[in-house]
Amino acid sequence: MRFRIVWLFALMAASLSTAIPAGATPTLPIIIVNHSTQECAEMIQGDDCHWCDPPEGWEVLGYSYNTECPAGYRNLGSHGLTGNCRYYKNQFCCTGPSHHGDCEDLVVNEAQKLCSFVEEIQGCTLPEGWTSAADTTQWRGLCPSGNRWIPIIACVTAASPEPSLEEPSMQEPSAEEPSRPGISWLWAVALGGLFIAAALLILRRSRRR
């Protein structure tokens, strides 16, 4: 009986963990210091969707659970220091409201309930039915809940210009670029040189005899 109760609680816990969407897991807080200004601060470097390096002039001293602000340094706490951050472009980081990824290239097809990325949204003409998530407010730049993700879609390219039916006009060579001699003229010069060399060689041999 006791085994059945334990098994039932384990099953309920597993079902609750799958029902609640998982958020991005933050890193442990760190202590950063600026020795030139004699200041220290606490900072979380990132999670599954972004990573932040300390601001310029600051360095990591260690984790906050085993590191303290140096004596005499002013402690700024955890306010106003975000560092130099880079964000990750993937489905997980552009789905939940608690995620903060690189979602600039996210596009949504509301009629078909689809989400996808494009390579570069700037200057991209989207296929019919697709909208940039940043262009609307109800999605808040994220993939709506319940939409299905598909692989990266291609932008619509501009139609290539129709070939001209007019015959190209013959252009005379520019004055800055002199016309090159024809191939037949070069062959004539080369053959003439060979004949002169052969005649001179025969004359030398006849004189030696």
N, C-alpha and C positions, 0 to 999 in steps of 0.2 A: 504493500500500500504506500509506504514512504517513497519507494522508487518511482511509483506512478506520479506522485505529487511533484517530485523533483523534475521528472521528465516533462510534465505539463508546464511548469514554470519556465523551463528552458525553451520549450516550443513557443510560448508566448513572447519571451524576450527576443527570440530570433525573428518572429513575425513583426514585432515592433521595429526592430532595427532595419528591416527591409522596407517597411512602410515609410519611414522618415528619410528624406533625401540626405545623403551625406554631403557635408560641406567641406571646403578646403581646409586642410589641417595646417594651422600656423606653426612656425618654428618657435623654439624657446626664446624668451627675451634675452638680449645681450646688453652689455654695458659698453658704450663707446666713449672715447675721450678725445678732447682737443687740447694738446699740451701747450700750444701757443696762447690760447685764451684761458687755459686752466678751467675748463668746463667738462662736465660729463653728462650723459643722458642714457636713458633706457630705450631700446629699439627692438622691434620685431622685424626681422629681415624679410620675411615673406611666408608663402604657403605653396600649395600645389600649383597656383596660377600666376604667381609673380615672385620676383626676388629683388631686394634692394641692397645696394652697397652703401656704406656710410658716406655722408657728404664729404666734400673735399676738405681736407685738413683734419678729418676725424679718423680714428682707428679703433678696431675692436679690441677691447680689453679682456673680455671673457663673458661667460654666461652669468646672468644676474643671480642665479641661485648660489654661486660660489665666488662671486666677484663683487667688490664694493667700489664706490667712487673714491678716488684717491683723496687723501687728507688735504684739506685746504681748497679743493676744487668746488666750484659752484654746480650744484645738481639741478639740471633742467627738467628732470623727470622724463616723461614720455610724450611731450607735446611739441609739435612743430618740426620734428626731425624725421623726414620720410626717406631721405637718401636719394640715390640715383637708381631708379627702379626700371626693370624690364618685365614685360608681361607676355604670357604664353598664349599662342593662338591654337586652341583646340576646342572640341565640343564640350568637354566637361567644364571648362572655364568660362563658357559663354551660355550656360543653361540656367543655373540657379542664381537667385538674387544675392546670395552670400559670396558668390565667386567674382573675381576681378581679373579677367583675362584680357587679351588683346582681341577685342570683338569689333574692330573698325571694319573688317572685311566680311562681317556676318550679313547674310541676306535671307529673307523669309518669303515663302510662298504661302500666303494666308489661305487661299482657296483649297490648296492641296495639303495644308498643314505640314509643310516641309521647312527644314532649315539647312543651310549650307554656307560655305565660304567661297569667295572669289580670290584670285591671286592678289589683286590690287583694286580696291574700290574707286580710287581716284581716277577719273576719266573713263570709267567702265560703263558701257551701255548694257544694262541687265536684260535678260530674256523676258518675254511677256509673262506677266504674273508674278514676277519677283520684285521685291522692294528691299532697299537697304534698311536694316534694323535701326540705324541712326536717324532715318528720315521720319520716324513715327515715335510718338510718346508712349503709346500703350504698351510697347514691348520693352521700353527702357534700355534699348540697345542689346537685349538678350533674346535667346530663342524662346518663344512662348512655351509654356508647360503643355506637354502632350504632343508636341510636334516631333516628327521623325527626321533624323539627320540623314543626308545623302552626301556622297563625295563632292569635292570641289567642282563647281560649275564654271563654264567658260563665258566670258563676256561676248557680247555680240559685236563682231567686227564690222567696220564700214565696208560697203560694197566696193569692189575694185572698179576703176574707171573703164568705160567701154573703149575698145581699141579704135583708133582713128582710121577712117577709110581713105584719107587723102594720102597721095604718094609723097614720100619725103623729098624735099627739094635738095638739089645738088649744091653743096656749098664749096666755094673755092677755098683753098688753104689760106690760113691767116698769114699776114705779113710777118708776124713774130715767129711763126713756125714754118720754116722753109719746107717745100715739098721734097719728099724722099725719092731717090732714084729708083727706077723700076728694076725688077729682078732680072729681066733679059739684058739690060744694059750692064749690070754687074757681071753677069756671066761672060759677056763679050770682052770686057776688060780683063777678066781672069784668064780666059783662053788665049787672048793676045799676049799676055805676059808669059804664059807657058811656051808658046811658039817662039818668042824671042829668046827665052832661056835655052830652049833646045837648039836653036840655030847657033848661038854663041858656043855651046858645048861641042857641036860638030866642027866648027871652025878651029877650035883649040886643038882638037884631036888631029885634024888634017895638017896643021902646022907642025905638030910634033913628028909626024911621019916624014 
